Structure formats: structure tokens, C-alpha cells
């Protein structure tokens, strides 16, 4: 039965990750429910991340012309940070990871909620802020976090790319997937070298997330009112993540 949940959950995760982020908050608990320790689940989740990113980027490029040439510098800075974060993750305390991400999600919820019009930009790139030192610094630390735990990185990258770099939501989603794709393969190899990947479960979830990524990228490229729907999904995903991460505290109230 757990395999059925893994397939369904991975399709949903691929769709959410492509349009918003934090889909790993679905996958990691499912992988741990399948019997994997937290560190092995974290490594195994990277297999599906690679497949999902390849399919998502490819679908975006087929359905809507996207150009990464003007964004190579921020992509590179973020990827360097991801390599550093991956090295930290193989030695990290799972309890610390959980505490860190739960409070980060609260911050991100209010960042998204305040002044929603900032998220609705017409042009893919509206300024050169994506090349400024502050933006690059934020992306470097976002990269460290991405290599560190992965869960929630989509939300963080979108916030930086839209609110600081002045990218449109669809273009920010595309660049987010490119960033993840570039660092995902080397980061996966780091986890493989530490024997922290279950290939059977990784293969199952990779197929599901690939399907979800295709559907998500296709919608983002061709759907109507895409920015509004992505914004709503962002709020829903982050709010749901907060409820889930603080579930033990909620239960104590009843």
C-alpha cells in the first residue's frame, strides 16, 4: 500500500515543485514511512529531483521560449552554494533540520502574503537586479540551503527571484528548475558516495515526479492567469507545510 501512496505523492510533489516548491515536505515523510531513516530519505529524494528537473526544464523550453543566458551568473552562484550545503547535509542532525525548516516556513508565508502585487510582473526580466551583490549573496545562501535539505528551496528561490531580482513568476519558476537541475546531479553523487540513497524507492518516486513536473510545466507555459494560480498555490503549500511541521504542537492543544 505504501507504494501506491509513494506514486500518488510523487506525482503531486512533481507538480507542486514545478509551480511552487516545498513538495519535498510531502515526499520526505512518505519515504520515511516506507522505512527509510531521515538521512537516507533525504538522499533518496534527490533521485526524483534530478528527473523532475530535467523534464520540467525541457517542457518549459518546448512550450514557451525561455532564455537562461542573462541569468547564468545568479545560477552559478546558487549552484556553488548548493555544493557546500550538500557536504553539510551528509553530517547534519535531522532534528536540527526539522526545527530550521519549520520556522523558515512561517517567515516565508508572511513574505508571500505581504503586498501580493509584487508577485505579478508582466516581463520575464524587468531590471538588472539579478546581477547585483545583494541578490547574488541571497542566492548563494539559498544554494547552501538547497544542498543542505532541499525541502522548501523552491519557495525561497521564487521569493528571491521575484521580489529581489524582479523576474516574472513563470520565468522565476523556469530559472528555479534550471538551478536545481545544475546542482542536483553533483549533489546526488555526494549522497551516493555516502551510501545514502535507496535506488528502488528513488526510481519509483522519480517516475511519479517526472509525470508531475511535465504536467506542472505544461500548465505554467500554456495556462490562463498562470501567475495568479501559482501565487495561490504558493500560499496554500506554505500554509499546509506550517500545519504539518507543527502538527505535534497542534495535537497537544486538544
C-alpha positions as CSV (number, residue, x, y, z in Angstrom):
1,X,0.0,0.0,0.0
2,X,2.9,2.3,0.8
3,X,4.0,2.1,-2.9
4,X,0.6,3.4,-4.0
5,X,1.0,6.4,-1.7
6,X,4.5,6.9,-3.0
7,X,3.4,7.1,-6.6
8,X,0.5,9.4,-5.9
9,X,2.6,11.5,-3.6
10,X,5.4,11.8,-6.1
11,X,3.2,12.9,-8.9
12,X,1.7,15.6,-6.7
13,X,5.2,16.5,-5.5
14,X,6.5,17.0,-9.1
15,X,3.6,19.2,-9.9
16,X,3.9,21.3,-6.8
17,X,7.7,21.6,-7.1
18,X,7.5,22.8,-10.7
19,X,4.9,25.5,-10.0
20,X,5.8,26.5,-6.4
21,X,8.1,24.4,-4.2
22,X,8.2,22.5,-0.8
23,X,7.0,19.3,-2.5
24,X,9.7,17.5,-0.5
25,X,7.6,18.1,2.6
26,X,5.3,15.5,1.1
27,X,8.0,13.1,-0.2
28,X,10.3,13.0,2.8
29,X,7.6,11.8,5.3
30,X,6.4,9.2,2.7
31,X,9.9,7.9,2.2
32,X,10.4,7.7,6.0
33,X,7.0,5.9,6.2
34,X,8.4,3.4,3.8
35,X,11.1,2.6,6.4
36,X,14.0,4.9,5.4
37,X,15.9,6.9,8.1
38,X,15.8,10.7,7.7
39,X,19.2,11.0,6.1
40,X,18.6,8.1,3.6
41,X,15.2,9.6,2.7
42,X,16.9,13.0,2.1
43,X,19.4,11.4,-0.2
44,X,16.8,9.2,-2.0
45,X,14.6,12.2,-2.6
46,X,17.4,13.7,-4.8
47,X,17.0,10.9,-7.4
48,X,13.5,12.2,-8.2
49,X,14.7,15.8,-8.0
50,X,17.1,15.2,-10.9
51,X,14.5,13.5,-13.1
52,X,11.8,16.1,-12.2
53,X,14.1,19.0,-13.1
54,X,15.2,17.5,-16.4
55,X,11.6,17.0,-17.5
56,X,10.4,20.4,-16.1
57,X,13.1,22.4,-17.9
58,X,12.6,20.5,-21.1
59,X,8.8,21.1,-21.0
60,X,9.2,24.8,-20.3
61,X,11.6,25.2,-23.2
62,X,9.4,23.3,-25.7
63,X,6.1,25.1,-24.8
64,X,7.5,28.6,-24.1
65,X,10.7,30.1,-25.3
66,X,12.9,30.7,-22.3
67,X,16.5,32.0,-22.3
68,X,19.0,31.5,-19.5
69,X,21.9,33.4,-21.0
70,X,21.2,36.6,-19.0
71,X,20.8,34.6,-15.8
72,X,24.0,32.5,-15.9
73,X,25.7,34.4,-13.1
74,X,22.9,34.0,-10.4
75,X,22.5,30.4,-11.5
76,X,26.3,29.7,-11.0
77,X,26.4,31.5,-7.6
78,X,23.5,29.5,-6.3
79,X,25.0,26.2,-7.5
80,X,28.3,26.9,-5.7
81,X,26.3,27.3,-2.5
82,X,24.5,24.1,-3.1
83,X,27.7,22.1,-3.3
84,X,28.7,23.5,0.1
85,X,25.3,22.7,1.6
86,X,25.3,19.1,0.4
87,X,28.6,18.5,2.2
88,X,27.0,19.8,5.4
89,X,23.8,17.8,4.9
90,X,25.6,14.4,5.0
91,X,26.7,15.2,8.5
92,X,23.7,17.1,9.8
93,X,21.5,16.4,12.8
94,X,18.0,15.5,11.4
95,X,16.4,17.2,14.5
96,X,18.1,20.5,13.6
97,X,16.9,20.3,10.0
98,X,13.3,19.9,11.2
99,X,13.5,22.8,13.6
100,X,15.1,25.1,11.0
101,X,12.6,24.5,8.2
102,X,9.5,24.8,10.3
103,X,10.3,28.4,11.4
104,X,11.6,29.3,8.0
105,X,8.2,28.4,6.5
106,X,6.5,30.8,8.9
107,X,8.7,33.6,7.7
108,X,8.2,32.7,4.0
109,X,4.4,32.7,4.5
110,X,4.3,36.3,5.5
111,X,6.9,37.2,2.8
112,X,4.5,35.8,0.2
113,X,1.4,37.3,1.8
114,X,2.5,40.9,2.1
115,X,1.9,43.1,-0.9
116,X,0.8,40.3,-3.4
117,X,1.0,42.7,-6.4
118,X,4.8,42.4,-6.2
119,X,4.4,38.8,-7.5
120,X,2.6,39.8,-10.7
121,X,5.1,41.1,-13.2
122,X,4.5,41.1,-17.0
123,X,8.0,40.9,-18.4
124,X,10.3,38.0,-17.7
125,X,13.2,40.3,-16.6
126,X,12.4,43.9,-15.6
127,X,15.8,45.1,-14.3
128,X,19.4,44.1,-13.7
129,X,18.8,43.5,-10.0
130,X,19.6,39.8,-10.6
131,X,23.2,40.7,-11.1
132,X,23.6,43.0,-8.0
133,X,25.7,41.9,-5.0
134,X,22.8,41.6,-2.6
135,X,20.8,39.3,-4.9
136,X,23.8,37.1,-5.6
137,X,24.5,36.9,-1.8
138,X,21.0,35.8,-1.1
139,X,21.2,33.2,-3.9
140,X,24.5,31.9,-2.5
141,X,22.9,31.2,0.9
142,X,19.8,29.8,-0.8
143,X,22.1,27.5,-2.6
144,X,23.7,26.3,0.7
145,X,20.2,25.6,2.0
146,X,19.3,23.8,-1.2
147,X,22.2,21.4,-0.9
148,X,21.6,21.1,2.8
149,X,17.9,19.9,2.9
150,X,16.1,20.7,-0.4
151,X,12.7,20.9,1.2
152,X,11.3,24.4,0.8
153,X,14.0,25.6,-1.5
154,X,11.5,26.3,-4.4
155,X,9.7,28.9,-2.2
156,X,12.9,30.5,-1.2
157,X,14.3,30.8,-4.7
158,X,11.0,32.1,-6.0
159,X,10.9,34.8,-3.3
160,X,14.4,36.0,-4.2
161,X,14.0,35.8,-8.0
162,X,10.6,37.6,-8.0
163,X,10.9,40.0,-5.1
164,X,14.6,40.9,-5.3
165,X,15.7,40.0,-8.9
166,X,12.4,41.3,-10.5
167,X,11.7,38.2,-12.5
168,X,8.1,37.3,-13.5
169,X,6.7,34.3,-11.7
170,X,6.7,31.9,-14.8
171,X,10.3,32.9,-15.6
172,X,11.4,32.6,-12.0
173,X,9.9,29.1,-12.0
174,X,11.9,28.2,-15.1
175,X,15.2,29.6,-13.6
176,X,14.5,27.8,-10.3
177,X,14.2,24.5,-12.2
178,X,17.5,25.2,-14.1
179,X,19.3,26.0,-10.8
180,X,18.0,22.8,-9.3
181,X,18.9,20.8,-12.3
182,X,22.5,22.1,-12.4
183,X,23.3,21.3,-8.8
184,X,21.0,18.2,-8.4
185,X,23.2,15.7,-10.2
186,X,26.5,16.5,-8.4
187,X,24.6,16.7,-5.0
188,X,23.1,13.3,-5.7
189,X,26.6,11.9,-6.3
190,X,27.6,13.2,-2.9
191,X,24.8,11.3,-1.2
192,X,25.6,8.2,-3.3
193,X,29.2,8.4,-2.2
194,X,27.9,8.3,1.4
195,X,25.6,5.3,0.7
196,X,22.6,7.4,1.5
197,X,20.4,6.5,-1.5
198,X,17.7,3.8,-1.8
199,X,17.6,3.2,-5.6
200,X,14.4,1.2,-5.6
201,X,12.3,3.8,-3.9
202,X,14.2,6.5,-5.7
203,X,13.3,5.0,-9.0
204,X,9.6,4.8,-8.1
205,X,9.4,8.4,-6.9
206,X,11.4,9.6,-9.9
207,X,8.8,8.3,-12.4
208,X,6.0,9.9,-10.4
209,X,7.7,13.3,-10.0
210,X,8.7,13.3,-13.7
211,X,5.0,13.0,-14.6
212,X,4.1,15.7,-12.1
213,X,6.8,18.0,-13.4
214,X,5.6,17.6,-17.0
215,X,2.0,18.5,-16.1
216,X,3.2,21.5,-14.0
217,X,5.5,22.9,-16.6
218,X,2.9,22.5,-19.3
219,X,0.3,24.3,-17.2
220,X,2.8,27.2,-16.4
221,X,3.6,27.5,-20.1
222,X,0.1,27.4,-21.5
223,X,-2.4,28.0,-18.8
224,X,-4.5,31.2,-18.3
225,X,-4.0,33.5,-15.4
226,X,-0.9,31.5,-14.5
227,X,0.7,34.0,-12.2
228,X,-2.5,34.2,-10.1
229,X,-2.8,30.4,-9.8
230,X,0.9,30.0,-8.9
231,X,0.6,32.7,-6.2
232,X,-2.4,30.9,-4.7
233,X,-0.6,27.6,-4.8
234,X,2.4,29.2,-3.1
235,X,0.2,30.4,-0.2
236,X,-1.6,27.0,0.1
237,X,1.7,25.0,0.0
238,X,3.4,27.1,2.6
239,X,0.4,27.2,4.9
240,X,-0.1,23.5,4.7
241,X,3.6,22.9,5.4
242,X,3.4,25.0,8.6
243,X,0.4,23.0,9.7
244,X,2.2,19.7,9.0
245,X,5.5,20.8,10.6
246,X,3.8,21.9,13.8
247,X,1.4,19.0,13.9
248,X,2.7,17.7,17.3
249,X,2.1,21.1,18.9
250,X,-1.4,21.4,17.4
251,X,-2.3,17.9,18.8
252,X,-1.2,18.9,22.3
253,X,-3.9,21.7,22.3
254,X,-6.7,19.1,22.1
